[in-house]
Amino acid sequence: MKILLNAPKTRATLTSCNTGLESIMANLTISIDADLLKQARIRALQQGTSVNALLREYVEAYVSDEEMKKAAESIIDISRRVKSGSGPEGRTWTRDELYER
């Protein structure tokens, strides 16, 4: 699979590769300003990581955020449709009952 994304001063190429790990990893080639990449490499080195690892973590978080949002919306939707619960006329407890020992 190869995907090319073109915009001013940016370009990305996605190529599948097998690294011998359980999941197939894809190589992503991007084009960015040389000075920006240099600054990113220096900062990543200071943090004990790489630009590649930072980009992978960013994409994982980006996808995860959307999945978490969908999961939360699903839970809220289910809770609105469910008929169980104490409701406005349902069972109530006194403080003593709640903390009965």
VEXZALO-750554 format. One line per field, with one value per atom (N, C-alpha, C, O): residue number from 1; residue in one letter; x, y, z. Coordinates in nm, 2 decimals. Example, Ala and Ser with C-alpha at 12.3 -4.5 7.8 and 13.67 -1.06 7.14 Angstrom:
<tigus>
pos <- c(1/1/1/1/2/2/2/2)
code <- c(A/A/A/A/S/S/S/S)
px <- c(1.32/1.23/1.32/1.42/1.28/1.37/1.29/1.34)
py <- c(-0.57/-0.45/-0.33/-0.33/-0.22/-0.11/0.00/0.11)
pz <- c(0.78/0.78/0.78/0.85/0.71/0.71/0.79/0.80)
</tigus>
This chain:
<tigus>
pos <- c(1/1/1/1/2/2/2/2/3/3/3/3/4/4/4/4/5/5/5/5/6/6/6/6/7/7/7/7/8/8/8/8/9/9/9/9/10/10/10/10/11/11/11/11/12/12/12/12/13/13/13/13/14/14/14/14/15/15/15/15/16/16/16/16/17/17/17/17/18/18/18/18/19/19/19/19/20/20/20/20/21/21/21/21/22/22/22/22/23/23/23/23/24/24/24/24/25/25/25/25/26/26/26/26/27/27/27/27/28/28/28/28/29/29/29/29/30/30/30/30/31/31/31/31/32/32/32/32/33/33/33/33/34/34/34/34/35/35/35/35/36/36/36/36/37/37/37/37/38/38/38/38/39/39/39/39/40/40/40/40/41/41/41/41/42/42/42/42/43/43/43/43/44/44/44/44/45/45/45/45/46/46/46/46/47/47/47/47/48/48/48/48/49/49/49/49/50/50/50/50/51/51/51/51/52/52/52/52/53/53/53/53/54/54/54/54/55/55/55/55/56/56/56/56/57/57/57/57/58/58/58/58/59/59/59/59/60/60/60/60/61/61/61/61/62/62/62/62/63/63/63/63/64/64/64/64/65/65/65/65/66/66/66/66/67/67/67/67/68/68/68/68/69/69/69/69/70/70/70/70/71/71/71/71/72/72/72/72/73/73/73/73/74/74/74/74/75/75/75/75/76/76/76/76/77/77/77/77/78/78/78/78/79/79/79/79/80/80/80/80/81/81/81/81/82/82/82/82/83/83/83/83/84/84/84/84/85/85/85/85/86/86/86/86/87/87/87/87/88/88/88/88/89/89/89/89/90/90/90/90/91/91/91/91/92/92/92/92/93/93/93/93/94/94/94/94/95/95/95/95/96/96/96/96/97/97/97/97/98/98/98/98/99/99/99/99/100/100/100/100/101/101/101/101)
code <- c(M/M/M/M/K/K/K/K/I/I/I/I/L/L/L/L/L/L/L/L/N/N/N/N/A/A/A/A/P/P/P/P/K/K/K/K/T/T/T/T/R/R/R/R/A/A/A/A/T/T/T/T/L/L/L/L/T/T/T/T/S/S/S/S/C/C/C/C/N/N/N/N/T/T/T/T/G/G/G/G/L/L/L/L/E/E/E/E/S/S/S/S/I/I/I/I/M/M/M/M/A/A/A/A/N/N/N/N/L/L/L/L/T/T/T/T/I/I/I/I/S/S/S/S/I/I/I/I/D/D/D/D/A/A/A/A/D/D/D/D/L/L/L/L/L/L/L/L/K/K/K/K/Q/Q/Q/Q/A/A/A/A/R/R/R/R/I/I/I/I/R/R/R/R/A/A/A/A/L/L/L/L/Q/Q/Q/Q/Q/Q/Q/Q/G/G/G/G/T/T/T/T/S/S/S/S/V/V/V/V/N/N/N/N/A/A/A/A/L/L/L/L/L/L/L/L/R/R/R/R/E/E/E/E/Y/Y/Y/Y/V/V/V/V/E/E/E/E/A/A/A/A/Y/Y/Y/Y/V/V/V/V/S/S/S/S/D/D/D/D/E/E/E/E/E/E/E/E/M/M/M/M/K/K/K/K/K/K/K/K/A/A/A/A/A/A/A/A/E/E/E/E/S/S/S/S/I/I/I/I/I/I/I/I/D/D/D/D/I/I/I/I/S/S/S/S/R/R/R/R/R/R/R/R/V/V/V/V/K/K/K/K/S/S/S/S/G/G/G/G/S/S/S/S/G/G/G/G/P/P/P/P/E/E/E/E/G/G/G/G/R/R/R/R/T/T/T/T/W/W/W/W/T/T/T/T/R/R/R/R/D/D/D/D/E/E/E/E/L/L/L/L/Y/Y/Y/Y/E/E/E/E/R/R/R/R)
px <- c(0.09/0.00/0.09/0.19/0.06/0.14/0.04/-0.04/0.05/-0.04/0.05/0.14/0.02/0.09/0.00/-0.11/0.04/-0.04/0.05/0.16/0.00/0.07/0.01/-0.11/0.09/0.05/0.18/0.29/0.17/0.29/0.39/0.35/0.51/0.62/0.59/0.65/0.49/0.46/0.44/0.38/0.48/0.45/0.46/0.56/0.37/0.38/0.36/0.28/0.45/0.44/0.42/0.50/0.32/0.30/0.32/0.26/0.42/0.45/0.45/0.50/0.38/0.37/0.50/0.57/0.53/0.65/0.63/0.56/0.70/0.69/0.82/0.93/0.81/0.92/0.95/1.04/0.87/0.88/0.80/0.80/0.74/0.66/0.52/0.49/0.44/0.30/0.22/0.16/0.22/0.15/0.24/0.36/0.18/0.26/0.27/0.17/0.39/0.41/0.42/0.45/0.38/0.39/0.49/0.50/0.57/0.67/0.59/0.52/0.61/0.55/0.66/0.75/0.67/0.77/0.70/0.61/0.76/0.70/0.81/0.93/0.77/0.86/0.82/0.71/0.92/0.90/1.02/1.12/1.01/1.12/1.24/1.22/1.36/1.48/1.51/1.55/1.49/1.52/1.42/1.46/1.30/1.20/1.23/1.22/1.27/1.31/1.44/1.44/1.53/1.65/1.61/1.66/1.52/1.48/1.40/1.42/1.32/1.25/1.34/1.32/1.44/1.54/1.62/1.64/1.66/1.73/1.64/1.68/1.52/1.43/1.40/1.39/1.38/1.35/1.47/1.45/1.59/1.71/1.72/1.76/1.69/1.69/1.59/1.61/1.48/1.38/1.40/1.32/1.51/1.55/1.46/1.44/1.41/1.33/1.37/1.47/1.28/1.31/1.19/1.08/1.21/1.10/1.00/0.88/1.05/0.96/0.87/0.75/0.93/0.85/0.75/0.63/0.79/0.70/0.58/0.46/0.60/0.50/0.40/0.28/0.46/0.38/0.29/0.17/0.34/0.27/0.16/0.04/0.19/0.09/-0.03/-0.14/0.00/-0.10/-0.19/-0.31/-0.12/-0.19/-0.29/-0.40/-0.24/-0.32/-0.44/-0.55/-0.41/-0.51/-0.62/-0.74/-0.59/-0.69/-0.76/-0.88/-0.69/-0.74/-0.84/-0.95/-0.81/-0.90/-1.04/-1.14/-1.04/-1.16/-1.24/-1.36/-1.16/-1.23/-1.29/-1.40/-1.22/-1.27/-1.39/-1.49/-1.39/-1.51/-1.63/-1.74/-1.61/-1.72/-1.77/-1.89/-1.68/-1.72/-1.80/-1.90/-1.76/-1.83/-1.97/-2.07/-1.98/-2.11/-2.20/-2.32/-2.14/-2.22/-2.27/-2.39/-2.19/-2.23/-2.34/-2.44/-2.33/-2.43/-2.56/-2.67/-2.55/-2.67/-2.74/-2.86/-2.67/-2.72/-2.79/-2.90/-2.72/-2.78/-2.91/-3.00/-2.92/-3.05/-3.16/-3.28/-3.13/-3.23/-3.27/-3.37/-3.19/-3.21/-3.33/-3.34/-3.41/-3.53/-3.51/-3.59/-3.40/-3.37/-3.32/-3.27/-3.32/-3.26/-3.36/-3.48/-3.32/-3.41/-3.51/-3.62/-3.46/-3.55/-3.60/-3.57/-3.69/-3.74/-3.83/-3.84/-3.90/-3.99/-3.93/-4.01/-3.81/-3.75/-3.71/-3.74/-3.64/-3.59/-3.49/-3.41/-3.51/-3.41/-3.36/-3.42/-3.24/-3.18/-3.14/-3.12/-3.14/-3.10/-2.95/-2.89/-2.89/-2.74/-2.71/-2.61/-2.78/-2.76/-2.76/-2.68/-2.86/-2.87/-2.75/-2.70/-2.71/-2.59/-2.46/-2.38/-2.45/-2.33/-2.34/-2.27/-2.45/-2.48/-2.36/-2.31/-2.32/-2.20/-2.24/-2.15)
py <- c(-0.12/0.00/0.12/0.13/0.22/0.34/0.46/0.46/0.55/0.67/0.79/0.81/0.88/1.01/1.12/1.13/1.21/1.33/1.45/1.46/1.53/1.65/1.78/1.80/1.87/2.00/2.08/2.03/2.22/2.30/2.26/2.25/2.23/2.19/2.06/2.04/1.98/1.86/1.75/1.77/1.63/1.51/1.39/1.38/1.30/1.18/1.06/1.06/0.95/0.83/0.72/0.71/0.63/0.52/0.39/0.37/0.31/0.19/0.08/0.09/-0.03/-0.14/-0.22/-0.23/-0.26/-0.34/-0.45/-0.42/-0.56/-0.66/-0.66/-0.68/-0.63/-0.62/-0.75/-0.75/-0.85/-0.97/-0.97/-1.07/-0.86/-0.84/-0.90/-0.93/-0.91/-0.97/-0.89/-0.95/-0.76/-0.67/-0.62/-0.60/-0.60/-0.54/-0.39/-0.32/-0.34/-0.20/-0.14/-0.20/-0.01/0.06/0.17/0.24/0.19/0.30/0.42/0.42/0.54/0.66/0.76/0.79/0.81/0.91/1.04/1.06/1.14/1.28/1.38/1.35/1.48/1.59/1.71/1.76/1.76/1.88/1.97/1.93/2.09/2.19/2.13/2.07/2.14/2.08/2.13/2.06/2.26/2.32/2.27/2.24/2.25/2.20/2.06/2.02/1.98/1.84/1.83/1.75/1.92/1.93/1.96/1.90/2.06/2.10/1.98/1.96/1.91/1.80/1.69/1.62/1.66/1.55/1.59/1.50/1.72/1.76/1.74/1.69/1.79/1.78/1.63/1.60/1.55/1.41/1.34/1.26/1.38/1.32/1.36/1.28/1.49/1.53/1.46/1.44/1.41/1.34/1.19/1.11/1.15/1.00/0.92/0.81/0.99/0.92/0.96/1.01/0.93/0.96/1.03/1.03/1.10/1.17/1.06/1.08/0.95/0.84/0.79/0.78/0.77/0.73/0.83/0.80/0.96/1.07/1.07/1.09/1.06/1.06/0.94/0.96/0.82/0.70/0.72/0.69/0.78/0.80/0.90/0.89/1.01/1.11/1.05/1.07/0.97/0.91/0.81/0.81/0.73/0.64/0.72/0.68/0.83/0.91/0.98/0.99/1.02/1.08/0.99/1.02/0.86/0.76/0.72/0.71/0.71/0.66/0.77/0.73/0.89/1.00/0.99/1.00/0.96/0.95/0.82/0.82/0.71/0.59/0.61/0.56/0.68/0.71/0.80/0.77/0.89/0.98/0.90/0.92/0.81/0.73/0.63/0.61/0.58/0.49/0.56/0.51/0.68/0.76/0.80/0.79/0.84/0.87/0.75/0.76/0.63/0.51/0.48/0.44/0.50/0.47/0.57/0.53/0.69/0.79/0.76/0.77/0.72/0.68/0.56/0.56/0.46/0.34/0.38/0.34/0.47/0.51/0.58/0.58/0.66/0.73/0.63/0.66/0.52/0.43/0.33/0.26/0.31/0.20/0.24/0.36/0.14/0.17/0.14/0.18/0.08/0.06/0.18/0.27/0.17/0.28/0.33/0.29/0.41/0.45/0.56/0.57/0.64/0.75/0.84/0.83/0.94/1.04/0.98/1.04/0.87/0.81/0.68/0.60/0.65/0.52/0.52/0.61/0.41/0.38/0.49/0.53/0.53/0.63/0.56/0.47/0.61/0.55/0.67/0.78/0.64/0.73/0.72/0.62/0.82/0.81/0.69/0.63/0.67/0.55/0.42/0.33/0.41/0.29/0.27/0.16/0.38/0.37/0.33/0.26/0.38/0.35/0.25/0.25/0.16/0.06/-0.03/-0.08/-0.07/-0.15/-0.28/-0.37)
pz <- c(0.00/0.00/0.00/0.08/-0.08/-0.09/-0.10/-0.20/-0.01/-0.01/-0.02/0.06/-0.11/-0.12/-0.09/-0.14/0.01/0.04/0.01/0.05/-0.07/-0.12/-0.07/-0.09/-0.02/0.02/0.02/0.02/0.03/0.03/0.14/0.26/0.11/0.20/0.28/0.38/0.24/0.31/0.21/0.10/0.24/0.16/0.25/0.33/0.24/0.32/0.23/0.13/0.25/0.18/0.28/0.37/0.26/0.35/0.28/0.18/0.33/0.27/0.38/0.49/0.35/0.45/0.46/0.35/0.57/0.59/0.70/0.79/0.69/0.79/0.88/0.82/1.01/1.09/1.17/1.25/1.15/1.22/1.35/1.42/1.38/1.50/1.47/1.36/1.58/1.56/1.46/1.37/1.47/1.37/1.27/1.29/1.15/1.04/1.06/1.08/1.06/1.08/0.94/0.84/0.93/0.80/0.82/0.92/0.72/0.71/0.66/0.56/0.72/0.68/0.66/0.74/0.54/0.50/0.49/0.41/0.56/0.55/0.51/0.53/0.45/0.42/0.50/0.49/0.57/0.65/0.64/0.59/0.69/0.68/0.76/0.87/0.70/0.76/0.90/0.98/0.92/1.05/1.15/1.27/1.11/1.21/1.25/1.36/1.15/1.18/1.27/1.36/1.25/1.33/1.48/1.57/1.49/1.63/1.69/1.81/1.62/1.67/1.71/1.82/1.63/1.67/1.80/1.88/1.81/1.93/2.05/2.15/2.04/2.16/2.19/2.31/2.09/2.11/2.18/2.27/2.13/2.19/2.34/2.42/2.37/2.51/2.60/2.72/2.54/2.61/2.60/2.65/2.54/2.53/2.44/2.46/2.33/2.24/2.10/2.07/2.00/1.86/1.80/1.86/1.69/1.63/1.58/1.59/1.53/1.49/1.60/1.58/1.72/1.84/1.88/1.91/1.87/1.91/1.81/1.85/1.68/1.58/1.60/1.59/1.63/1.65/1.77/1.76/1.88/2.00/1.97/2.02/1.90/1.86/1.79/1.82/1.69/1.60/1.69/1.67/1.77/1.86/1.96/1.97/2.01/2.10/2.02/2.07/1.90/1.81/1.79/1.80/1.75/1.72/1.85/1.85/1.96/2.09/2.14/2.19/2.13/2.17/2.10/2.17/1.97/1.90/1.95/1.96/1.97/2.02/2.16/2.18/2.24/2.38/2.37/2.45/2.28/2.27/2.22/2.27/2.12/2.08/2.19/2.20/2.27/2.38/2.48/2.53/2.51/2.61/2.56/2.64/2.44/2.38/2.38/2.40/2.35/2.35/2.49/2.51/2.60/2.73/2.77/2.84/2.74/2.77/2.70/2.76/2.57/2.50/2.56/2.58/2.60/2.67/2.80/2.83/2.88/3.01/2.99/3.08/2.88/2.86/2.82/2.85/2.75/2.71/2.81/2.80/2.91/3.01/3.10/3.14/3.14/3.22/3.37/3.45/3.40/3.55/3.62/3.55/3.75/3.83/3.93/3.92/4.02/4.13/4.08/4.12/3.99/3.93/4.03/4.15/3.99/4.08/4.19/4.30/4.16/4.26/4.31/4.37/4.29/4.32/4.47/4.55/4.50/4.64/4.68/4.61/4.81/4.87/4.99/5.05/5.04/5.15/5.25/5.21/5.38/5.48/5.49/5.45/5.55/5.57/5.65/5.63/5.76/5.85/5.77/5.79/5.68/5.60/5.51/5.49/5.45/5.36/5.43/5.37/5.55/5.62/5.74/5.83/5.72/5.82/5.83/5.73/5.95/5.97/6.03/6.05)
</tigus>
